[in-house]
Amino acid sequence: MKRHVARGCDSGFTLLEMLVALVVFGLVMAGLTQTFRFGLSVWSSGPRRIAGPENMAALDAALTRMIAQAVPGSLDGRPDRLAFTTPLPPGAGLPGSLADAAILAGPDGALVLRYSPHPPGIPLHRPPPPRIEVLAHGTTGFSVSYLNPSSGGAPVWTPSWSGSGLPLLVRLHIQRDGQPDWPDLIAAPVAAGN
């Protein structure tokens, strides 16, 4: 007995159809791989790109709070550094106590905060060495100016401060290497109006 197979009922794929399907599948997989690789590179570089503005915003908030809480009569203001007594934030290791703090340009383009515990009275022993925290890397310039009241006229910005009180405002200007300048930080010492 002879079997006749109708031509329209063939099951399976030809070799050419299989090759075309494999080529199309390979192209789709190559596209997905490139998309996945691009997504991973964006995902991993995202925090580095965002870290600069986030860190500067956090720095702005922390310094503004510290300057606002400066103890009257403790501020020594120069054009290139700011020293004062203030309560430190909880993360500084001296929570709830006063500290003598200084903000200044450090080595290798770093902006640093140098601080040590403020003695509550007459110190009876040698104070511990100050702690140093790097606030920002890559700074190319740092300057401070002070808004001083003037008798009979409008307040004026000056490059230094000395006195028993506090200036009306303190302005910190930070220049960063290869980046646009961060907007000036302007803080108002709370006790200045008293």
C-alpha positions in Angstrom: 0.0 0.0 0.0 1.1 3.4 -0.9 0.5 6.4 1.2 -0.1 9.7 -0.3 0.7 12.8 1.6 -0.9 16.0 0.6 1.5 18.9 0.0 -0.5 21.3 2.2 -0.4 19.1 5.3 3.4 19.0 5.8 4.3 19.6 9.4 7.6 21.1 10.6 9.9 23.9 9.4 12.3 24.0 6.6 16.0 24.7 7.3 15.7 28.2 5.8 12.8 29.1 8.1 14.8 27.9 11.1 17.8 30.0 10.0 15.7 33.1 9.5 14.0 32.6 13.0 17.4 32.2 14.6 18.8 35.4 13.0 15.7 37.4 14.1 16.0 35.9 17.6 19.7 36.8 17.8 19.0 40.4 16.7 16.3 40.8 19.3 18.6 39.4 22.0 21.4 41.7 21.0 19.1 44.7 21.2 17.8 43.6 24.6 21.4 43.1 25.9 22.4 46.6 24.8 19.3 48.1 26.4 20.0 46.2 29.6 23.7 47.3 29.6 22.7 50.9 29.0 20.1 50.7 31.8 22.7 49.3 34.2 25.2 52.1 33.4 22.6 54.8 33.9 21.5 53.1 37.2 25.0 53.0 38.5 26.1 56.5 37.5 22.9 58.1 38.7 23.8 58.4 42.3 27.3 59.8 41.5 25.7 62.5 39.3 23.0 63.3 41.9 25.4 63.1 44.9 26.9 66.6 44.3 23.8 68.7 44.6 22.4 66.5 47.4 25.6 66.8 49.4 25.7 70.6 48.8 22.1 71.0 49.8 22.8 69.0 53.0 25.9 71.0 53.6 23.9 74.2 53.1 21.3 73.2 55.7 23.8 72.0 58.3 26.0 75.1 58.1 23.0 77.4 58.1 21.7 75.7 61.3 25.1 75.9 63.0 25.6 79.6 62.1 22.1 80.5 63.2 22.7 79.0 66.6 26.1 80.8 67.1 26.7 82.0 70.7 26.8 85.9 70.8 30.3 87.2 71.3 32.0 84.0 70.1 32.2 84.8 66.4 35.6 85.5 64.9 35.0 86.4 61.3 37.8 86.6 58.7 37.6 86.6 54.9 38.9 83.1 54.6 37.5 81.4 57.8 34.7 81.6 60.2 35.1 80.5 63.9 32.3 80.5 66.4 30.8 78.5 69.3 27.6 76.6 68.6 25.7 73.4 69.4 26.6 70.7 66.9 24.2 68.5 65.1 23.5 65.0 66.6 25.7 63.2 64.1 28.8 65.1 65.1 29.6 63.0 68.1 29.1 65.8 70.7 25.3 66.0 70.8 23.7 68.6 73.0 26.9 70.2 74.0 28.6 73.4 72.7 31.6 73.2 70.5 34.1 75.6 69.2 33.8 75.3 65.4 35.7 76.7 62.5 34.9 76.5 58.8 37.9 77.0 56.5 39.6 75.8 53.4 41.7 72.8 54.0 44.5 71.0 52.1 43.9 69.7 48.6 40.8 71.8 47.8 38.8 70.5 50.8 36.3 72.6 52.8 36.6 71.5 56.4 34.9 71.9 59.7 37.2 71.8 62.6 35.6 71.5 66.0 36.3 70.6 69.6 34.2 70.6 72.8 33.7 74.0 74.3 34.8 74.1 77.9 32.0 74.9 80.3 34.2 77.0 82.5 37.9 77.5 83.1 39.6 74.5 81.6 41.6 72.6 84.2 43.4 70.3 81.7 44.6 70.4 78.2 41.7 70.2 75.7 41.6 67.3 73.2 42.8 67.9 69.7 40.1 69.2 67.4 38.2 66.9 65.2 38.3 67.6 61.5 35.4 66.8 59.1 35.7 67.3 55.3 32.5 69.1 54.2 33.2 69.2 50.5 36.0 68.1 48.1 37.1 70.0 45.0 36.7 73.5 46.3 38.8 76.1 44.5 37.8 79.1 46.5 36.1 79.9 49.8 35.3 83.3 51.2 33.2 84.7 54.0 31.5 88.1 54.3 29.5 89.7 57.1 26.5 92.1 57.0 27.2 94.7 59.6 24.8 97.3 60.9 25.9 100.9 60.3 24.9 103.9 62.3 22.4 106.0 60.4 22.6 104.1 57.2 21.9 100.8 55.5 23.8 97.7 56.6 27.0 97.0 54.7 28.9 93.7 53.7 32.4 93.6 55.1 35.1 91.0 54.9 35.6 90.6 58.6 33.7 90.7 61.9 34.7 91.4 65.5 32.5 92.4 68.3 30.5 91.3 71.3 27.4 90.5 69.3 26.8 88.8 66.0 26.5 90.2 62.4 23.1 90.5 60.9 24.0 87.9 58.2 26.9 85.7 57.3 27.5 84.9 53.6 29.7 81.9 52.6 30.9 81.7 48.9 32.1 78.3 47.8 33.7 77.8 44.4 34.0 74.2 43.1 36.4 72.7 40.6 34.8 72.1 37.2 31.3 72.8 38.4 29.1 75.9 38.5 29.4 77.9 41.7 26.9 76.8 44.4 24.6 79.7 45.3 26.0 81.7 48.3 25.0 80.3 51.6 23.5 83.1 53.7 22.7 82.5 57.3 21.1 84.8 59.9 22.4 84.2 63.5 19.3 84.0 65.6 20.7 86.1 68.5 21.8 88.9 66.1 18.4 90.6 66.3 18.5 90.6 70.2 
